[in-house]
Amino acid sequence: MPLHIMYRPKNLNEFIGNESIKISLQSIIERKDKPHAFLFFGPSGCGKTTLGRILARELGCSESDIFEYNIGNMRGVDTVRDIDQNSRYAPMTGNAKVYIFDESHRFTKDAQGSLLKLTEDTPSHAYFIFCTTNPEQMLDTLRNRCSSYQVKLLKPSEMKKLLRSVLESEKVEDFSEKVLSKITDLSEGCPRQALVLLDQVIDIEDETEALTAVDCFENEGYETIEICRILVSNDTGKWDKIRKILASIEEEPEAVRRMILGYLSKVLLNSKGNDKVAEMLGCFTDSWFYSGKGGMVQSIYYACKV
């Protein structure tokens, strides 16, 4: 079984990072009068759906009464009608029925309108958990009915704590600190990605071979690296070259921003002073979490003009 599935947290104590969210959820779980709609939003792979599953169990829901939907595949009014009808029936074995909607921003507007009625007139045993990378694409009226939590990526210290706990559980001793640091850097706070990387090299004893294997993942971002190289070059017509790359790039905008920011920072740190690169850095300090690809295109365009 892959590590990112095997070591998926099953309760709040096992969930590393986002301490304020854990404290808030624990407080809600202990209440008699609980909210029936929750919204977890944040970057891809940060643990939103995992928190949804944990919350479902803490609410007294059995596995047979947890219903998980990928809204990218089923997002219309008919789905909501089926959920509305199903939610009226009592749970099979536990105390609750929980509906988890992954990529909930992809619900159609009509479907979100139907959800308004469902979240207003909710059976006492039913709970709805919305997970999304783009909460701004959800209706304000729907978001306002949810207890909302912004799930953040892990800090480097938290990431290493996670990786070391997995290595300990797998009884792996003397794992290379260089490889551990490399995985931490490349995962950029995403626990799922970190465990996928660790899975690739956990059985490689030779440090050089392990670092090479990890580098194979880094090279998957070659399009973003090519953008960085063009930005710092003295070439003319930078935008014309970069816009062709942007047309086909599929990486999440915020991941692209962090990669560009890291690349430019290293260029600046390795120089005796580079005002041009320093000015470019200013184009990438603001998050693209809400602006998405539009924010990415605009920032890179401005950087080309520096």
N, C-alpha and C positions, 0 to 999 in steps of 0.2 A: 504494500500500500504506500502511495506517495507520502512524503513527510508532511506536506501542507494539509493533507487530509487526516493523517494519523494523529497529528498534534494540534488539531483544531480545538480551541478551548471549549470545554463543556459547561463551565460555570464562570461567574464573575471573578473568582479568585485566580483562575487560570489565565484570565485575559490580561495581557501585559499592556501597560500604557493607558492613556485616557482615564486617569484616576477620578477626575471630577464626574465623568459620566457614570462610572461604576458606583460612586457614592450616591448620585442622584437616583439611579435605577434601583439600588438597594432600598433607598428610602421609599420609593413608589411601591415596590413589591410588598413592603411591610404595612402599607395602608389598607384600610378596609374599602375605601372609595377610590378605586384606581381609574386613571384615564384609560380609554379604549382605543386610542389611536396614537401611534408613535412614528416619528420621522427620524431616520438616521441618514445624514448626508456627509459626503467627504470624498476624497480621491479614490480611484479604483484600487481594490486590494487592501484597504485599511482596516477591514473587519466589520463593516456595516451589517452584512447578512449574518455573520457569526454572532454578533450581538443580538440580532433579531431572534436567532434560534435559542440562544441562552435565555433571553427574556421570556420566550415562549415556555421553556421548561420551568423557569422560576414562577411563572403564573399558574403552574399546575397543569400544564398541557401535556398529554401523552404524545408519543411520536405519531400515532395514527390520527391525531387531530391537529397536526401542523400541516398546513397547506401552503406550499411555496410556488410562486408564479414568476416566470421570467416574462416581463411585460413586453419585451422586444419581440416575443413570439405570439403573445395573446394579449391584446390591449384594448379591445372594443367593449361596447356597451353590453353585448351578449355575455361576455365573461363576468362582468359586474353583476348582471342579473342572476347568473348561476350562483355566484358567491352569496348574493343577497338571500336567495332561497335556501342554500345550504347552511348559512349561518344561523338560520332560525331553529334548526334542529339541535337538540342537546348533544354535548360531546359523547363519544362512544365509551371512553373509559376514564378520562381525567376530569378536571374541573373547568377546563376552558377549551375553546377552539381558537386557533391563531392562524391568521392569513398574512403571509410575508410576500410583499411585492418587490421584487428586484427590478432595477431600472424603472422605477415607478414614474419617472418623468416622461416615459414613452406612452403612458395612457393617453388616449385621444381626449380632446376637450369634452366631448359628450360623455365619455366614460368617467372622467373626473367629476362631471356634473352629477352623474348617478351616484358616485361615491360620497358626495356631499350628504345626500339623503341617508345613505347607509351609515356614515359616521355620526350622524345626528340621532338617528333612531337605531341604536345598536343593542342587540340582545345582551343581557348581563354577562353571559358566558363567552362572548365573542370579542376578539381583539384584532386590530389591524396594524401592521407594521410596514411602513414605506421605507425603502432603501434606494438612494439615488446619488449620482454624481452631479446632477444638475437640478437642484431644488427650485431654482428660479423659473424652470419650465413647468412647474406645477401651479395650479390655481392658488392664488393667495388665500382664498376662503378655505380651501382644503388644507393647506399648510397650517393655517391658524387654528385648525381644530386638532392639531397633533402636538404632543409633547416632543419638542425638536431637540436633536443633539448633533453637533458637528463632530464627527469622528476624525481625529487627526492621525497623521502618520507617526510612526515611532521615532523617538530620538535615537541617535547612535548608541547611547548607553543602554537604552531599553532593547534595542535590536540585538546587541551582543548578549544581553541577559537571556533573551529568547533562544538565540542560537546555542549558547552554552548549556541551557537546560535540556535542549534536544540532544546535544552531543552526550551529555551525562546520561540521559535516558537510554541512548543507543550504545552506551558503554564504549564510547570512542575517547581514547586518551591521547594526549600530546598532539592535538589538532593544531595545525599551523596558525599562529596569530596573524601572519601576513594574509593568509587566505581568508580568515575570519573578518579582518578589516576590509579586505577587497569585497567580500560579499556584502558587508554592511554598507559600503559606499555605493555599490551598484544597485542595491535594492531600494535605495533612496527612501527609506522609512516604510516600505511596503512589506509586511510580514509574510504574506503569501509568496512574493517574489523571492525573498530571502531564503525561505525553506525550499523552494524549487531549485535555487542555485546550490544550496547545501546538499540537496539530494544528488546533484550531478557530480559532486566531488567528495562526498563523505567517505568513500571507500578508496580514494587515491592517497597513498601514503607519501609519495614523492611530492614535495612542496612545489617544485617547478612545474610539474605536470598538472597539479591542481590549479595553479595560477593560470596556466595556459587554457585549461578547460573553462575557468570562470571568464577569461577574456573573450571566449567565443560568444558569450552572452553579450558582453559589452559591444562587440562588433555588430550586433543586431541593430544598434542605433546609428549605423553608418550614415544614414541620410541626415540626421541631426548634426553629426560630426562634420559632414561635408558643408553644411550651412555655416557652422562655426569657422571652418577653414576659410571659406569665402569671405566672411565678415572681417576677419583679421588680416586678410591679404591686401595687397596694394592693387588688386585688379580693378578695372573699370567695368561698369555695367553689372555691379553686384546684384542688384534687385532682379534684373532680367534672368540671371543664372539661378537665383534662389527661388523665384516664384515657380519655376518649373519643378523644383524639388518639392515645394509646398503643395503643389497640386496632387501629388501622389502619396504624401506622407500620411501614415495611419496611426501614429503614436498619439497617445493622449496629450493634448496641449500643455497641461501643467507639467507632465514628465519631460516634455521638450524644453520648457522654460528652465527647469532645474538643471537639465543637462547643459544647456547653453550658458547658464549662469556659472556653473561649475567650471566649464571649459574656459570661459573668459577670465574667471578669477585666477585659474592656474597660469594663464598667459601673463596676467598682470603681476602675479607673485614671482614669476620667473624672469621678470624684466627689471631693469633699473628704474623704470618709470615709463609709462605709456599712456599719455593723456587721452588718446583716441580710444583705447580699449576701456579705460576708466569711464569715459563718457558713454560708451556702448553698454556697459554694465547697468547704467541707470535706466536703460530701456527695458530691463528684464527683472527689476526688483519687485514690481507689483504682480500679484498672483493673477493667473488666467483662469482661475477656478470658475468664476462666473462668466467671464467674457468668452471663454472657449476658443475655438479656432479663429474667430474674428479678432480677438485680442492678440493671439499669436501672430497673425499676419500683420497687424498694425505695428506691433512692437518690432518685428524683424524688419519691416519696411523702414521705420524710423532709424533703426541701427545701421541700415545700408547708407543712410544719408549723413552719418557722422563722418 
